[in-house]
């Protein structure tokens, strides 16, 4: 039976990391932000990962974020934390996560360099070391697995799953098939980790990768949960309406500027009243014109959501009701 902390079957949230105007860590705002995710129905929190600006954080800041998240969540949902960078940094991060009481670790790809498949596996083994905390390996450049090397992850007991941020559906199909045909009895979870994952969620669900993390949960959890429910229930019309009316325009704006997969999410959270502050460099802030478009996109997304939740009766339905 799966461990409770590995039951990651609901909508997964990746909280932002709030900073003050001078880019210092804002733990009070972080606690509020974390609590809002739990209150909105997140099944688990992955803090200090990509959306949480992991690459800009110091080890002591990571420890403070984990401590604050655990105190705020108080056991209501699992709290996972990011680790990564070079081999020694990743190893220290996983050890710190276990010592800090995290429920699991998202292991980000090696920093800057790449190697053969065997080297990537050795990186995971070295990073995990003697720890026993569950680890989800992030499959994305420069840490791209082959189907054979991904299957070898089953040899590492602490590896609990693979999150795909690479976006090659053909390769991911091969990986999923290879691992599931290995005959293992232990749980091994697959995740869609592409930016604005709702856009690719139907394609990934078709190959057996239904779990995904939603950056939109940071500023519009109502929209994120409605899409997630529509995907689970096969409500194609609802998914199409939310994609056309919100997700695709949001992605079009996101793709205009490098780093907007984080910057735009943080800007949208500020527009919705969250005290998350600015992004740290090298990420950049949206222009005034982009912020105006972002506000229009978010407002329209909620308008679409309202239409879905309470559709206005058509002339035909009114006539049918009278009969």
HELIX and SHEET records of a PDB file:
HELIX    1   1 UNK A    4  UNK A    6  5                                   3    
HELIX    2   2 UNK A   27  UNK A   39  1                                  13    
HELIX    3   3 UNK A   54  UNK A   56  5                                   3    
HELIX    4   4 UNK A   59  UNK A   73  1                                  15    
HELIX    5   5 UNK A   87  UNK A   99  1                                  13    
HELIX    6   6 UNK A  117  UNK A  128  1                                  12    
HELIX    7   7 UNK A  147  UNK A  151  1                                   5    
HELIX    8   8 UNK A  152  UNK A  155  5                                   4    
HELIX    9   9 UNK A  169  UNK A  180  1                                  12    
HELIX   10  10 UNK A  197  UNK A  199  5                                   3    
HELIX   11  11 UNK A  201  UNK A  206  1                                   6    
HELIX   12  12 UNK A  215  UNK A  218  5                                   4    
HELIX   13  13 UNK A  221  UNK A  233  1                                  13    
HELIX   14  14 UNK A  236  UNK A  242  1                                   7    
HELIX   15  15 UNK A  243  UNK A  247  3                                   5    
HELIX   16  16 UNK A  248  UNK A  254  1                                   7    
HELIX   17  17 UNK A  260  UNK A  271  1                                  12    
HELIX   18  18 UNK A  288  UNK A  309  1                                  22    
HELIX   19  19 UNK A  315  UNK A  322  1                                   8    
SHEET    1   A 9 UNK A  12  UNK A  13  0                                        
SHEET    2   A 9 UNK A  44  UNK A  47  1                                        
SHEET    3   A 9 UNK A  78  UNK A  85  1                                        
SHEET    4   A 9 UNK A 104  UNK A 110  1                                        
SHEET    5   A 9 UNK A 135  UNK A 139  1                                        
SHEET    6   A 9 UNK A 159  UNK A 164  1                                        
SHEET    7   A 9 UNK A 189  UNK A 192  1                                        
SHEET    8   A 9 UNK A 211  UNK A 214  1                                        
SHEET    9   A 9 UNK A  12  UNK A  13  1                                        
END                                                                             
